[in-house]
Amino acid sequence: ALRPEYATADHQLVLALSGNGCRPDARGNAVFCTNLCTGERGRWERYDLLGVAEEEKLPAWAKDAADRLRIKTKAKEYER
């Protein structure tokens, strides 16, 4: 599903934020994600994602990016 220029490890880590495909028992396929490397948001199909990475095995830059995105998302929810 990725173009060749994005087929590197730093472009394949995303934080799944919402969508019916995020839930394990869901019937839907839509997963709305944010790329940890670029910060771009996008929609993926559930079958395009390989799995869930264990947080302790992520590189330091990916952990920091995920933490920043979680804080940013919670701040937006609080504003609503």
Backbone as a ProteinNet text record, in pm:
[ID]
protein_1_A
[PRIMARY]
ALRPEYATADHQLVLALSGNGCRPDARGNAVFCTNLCTGERGRWERYDLLGVAEEEKLPAWAKDAADRLRIKTKAKEYER
[TERTIARY]
81.9	0	86.8	215	303.3	379.1	400.7	487.3	630.5	714	851.2	929.2	908	983.6	943.2	828.6	783.4	799.8	866.1	882.2	1003.6	1025.6	1133.2	1070.4	1145.8	1092.2	1039	1106.6	1063.1	932.2	892	765.2	653.3	683.2	582.7	522.4	573	517.6	410.5	288.7	177.7	110.1	45.3	-34.4	-180.1	-247.2	-387.9	-470.4	-549.9	-624.2	-771.6	-833.7	-977.6	-1018.9	-1148.1	-1204.3	-1253.8	-1348.5	-1403.8	-1300.4	-1199.6	-1096.9	-1001.4	-1006.2	-918.2	-963.2	-1089.5	-1142	-1126.6	-1084.6	-1060.7	-1187.4	-1303	-1426	-1512.8	-1457.5	-1534.3	-1551.5	-1654	-1677.9	-1617	-1588.4	-1536.3	-1388.5	-1341.3	-1200.9	-1125.5	-1194.3	-1128.9	-1049.4	-923.9	-837.3	-774.8	-798.2	-742.3	-615.1	-505.3	-372.2	-296.3	-194.2	-97.7	40.2	112	246.5	339.4	415.1	503.7	624	663.5	779.8	743.9	637.3	603	493	412.3	299.9	177.3	182.8	68.8	-41.2	-164.4	-279.1	-333.4	-387.6	-441.5	-535.8	-601.7	-694.4	-634.6	-631.8	-581	-690.7	-682.1	-769.7	-706.1	-789.9	-741	-647.1	-675.9	-594.2	-461.1	-441	-312	-213	-261.8	-175.7	-125.6	1.7	61.9	35.5	19.5	-2.6	27.4	32.1	57.1	199.7	275.4	413.3	413.9	496.3	511.7	587.2	534.1	590.7	735.2	769.4	907.4	1007.8	961.3	1051.2	1062.4	988.6	995.8	1124.9	1176.6	1292.2	1252.6	1349.5	1323.4	1247.5	1283.4	1216.6	1068.3	1034.4	895	816	878.3	811	780.4	878.5	858.2	747.3	747.9	645.3	506.8	496	367.3	317.5	406.2	367.4	318.6	388.9	346.5	208.9	185.9	56.4	-56.7	-29.2	-132.2	-168	-67.6	-91.9	-170.7	-132.9	-200.8	-346.6	-370.8	-506.4	-592	-536.3	-611.2	-642.1	-549.6	-573.8	-687.5	-692.9	-802.9	-935.7	-938.2	-1061.5	-1107.4	-1012.8	-1046.2	-1108.3	-1057.9	-1109.9	-1254.4	-1292.9	-1429.9	-1522.4
-119.7	0	126.9	112.3	228.5	245.4	369.1	396.4	358.7	327.5	286.3	387.7	515.6	615.3	620	561.2	557.6	420	329.1	193.2	180.1	277.3	270.5	269.9	224.8	208.5	338.7	450.9	576.7	628.1	580	621.4	519.6	408.7	304.8	303.5	383.3	386.7	494.9	453.4	546.7	525.9	630.8	623.3	618.9	507.7	491.9	567.3	662.6	748.9	715.6	679.7	654.2	572.7	548	471.6	337.2	282.2	151.8	41.1	54.9	-47.1	-52.4	45.9	47	-53.7	-83.9	-176	-320.4	-411.1	-549.3	-623.9	-586	-657.3	-582.9	-483.1	-399.6	-465.9	-422	-470.7	-377	-254.8	-156.8	-174.1	-106.4	-115.5	15.4	126.6	257.4	278.9	315.9	350.6	486	584.4	717.9	728.9	756.3	751.6	881.8	900.5	1007.7	945.3	980.1	929.4	988.9	905.6	953.6	1029.2	1001.9	1068.3	1205.2	1211.7	1335.6	1415.8	1351.2	1419.5	1428.8	1369.4	1373.3	1279.7	1325.2	1243.6	1175.2	1056.8	984.1	874	819.1	707.9	583.3	477.7	349.9	246.2	142.4	27.6	-64	-127.8	-213.5	-321.6	-377.4	-484.6	-434.7	-302.7	-247.9	-236.6	-243.7	-231.6	-369.2	-375.5	-504.5	-548.9	-457	-495.4	-382.1	-416.1	-319.3	-338.6	-230.2	-236.9	-219.2	-295.9	-279.5	-149.7	-68.8	63.8	59.9	-38.3	-45.3	-83.5	-134.3	-171	-62.6	46.4	156	235.2	295.8	384.3	509.1	574.7	690.7	800.8	827.2	934.1	902.4	773.5	734.9	747.3	712.2	727.9	875.1	961.5	1105.1	1160.1	1119.8	1167.8	1119.2	994.7	941.1	1013.9	1041.2	1114.9	1255.2	1323.8	1458.8	1455.5	1356.2	1345.2	1314.7	1229.5	1198.2	1322.5	1399.9	1522.5	1621.6	1635.3	1727.4	1686.8	1557	1506.3	1528.7	1503.8	1525	1672.5	1760.2	1904.8	1949.2	1894.7	1928.6	1877.6	1759	1704.3	1788.3	1836.6	1918.4	2052.2	2108.7	2235.1	2222.8	2106.8	2087.2	2088.8
0	0	0	30.8	35.7	-95.4	-132.7	-247.9	-210.5	-308.4	-278.1	-193.7	-214.1	-137.3	9.9	43.7	182.6	245.8	180.4	229.8	320.9	406.8	505.5	645	743.4	878.3	937	910.3	970.7	911.3	795.9	736.6	758.3	822.1	840.2	979.6	1071	1205.8	1213.8	1249.6	1262.1	1396.4	1444.1	1565.7	1523	1548.6	1514.2	1617.9	1571.4	1662.3	1671.6	1561	1563.9	1442.8	1433.6	1323.2	1371	1296.5	1334.3	1328.5	1246.5	1235.6	1353.2	1442.3	1560.1	1665.7	1666.3	1768.1	1720.9	1808.5	1766	1723.4	1775.4	1742.9	1641.8	1576.8	1485	1348.8	1279.3	1144.3	1039.8	1079.5	985.5	958.2	855	814.7	827.5	844.3	844.4	972.8	956.3	1069.3	1036.2	1120.8	1100.5	1182.4	1114	1174.5	1150.8	1233.5	1212.9	1201.8	1096.9	1074.5	1179.1	1248.5	1354.4	1300.2	1177.8	1118.8	1062.5	983.7	913.5	981.1	1064.4	1127.4	1038.8	919.2	828	876.8	862.1	899.9	775.6	793.9	680	723.2	624.9	647.5	585.5	663.4	617.1	631.9	553.5	570.7	674.4	751.3	858.5	805.3	689.8	634.5	579	569.1	526.5	642.5	765	882.9	923.5	962.1	995.6	1138	1229.4	1367.5	1463	1589	1695.3	1745.3	1748.2	1797.2	1948.7	2015.7	2160.1	2185.2	2275.9	2296.2	2345.8	2424.9	2476	2367.6	2254.4	2144.5	2038.6	2053.7	1957.7	1976	1869.5	1884.8	1964.2	2022.1	2108.3	2034.7	1907.7	1833.7	1813.7	1796.1	1775.7	1906.2	2018.7	2148.3	2175.5	2148.5	2170.4	2080.8	1955.2	1861.6	1903.4	1945.8	1990	2114.5	2207.9	2328.6	2295.1	2204.7	2163.7	2097.6	2012.5	1945	2042.9	2140.2	2240.9	2322	2361.2	2437.5	2353.4	2227.3	2136.6	2115.6	2101.1	2080.9	2204.7	2322.4	2446.5	2467.1	2429.2	2442.9	2351.9	2230.5	2138.8	2191.5	2248.7	2305	2423.8	2503.1	2618.8	2575.3	2464.5	2414.9	2370.5	2319.5	2272.7	2389.7
[MASK]
++++++++++++++++++++++++++++++++++++++++++++++++++++++++++++++++++++++++++++++++

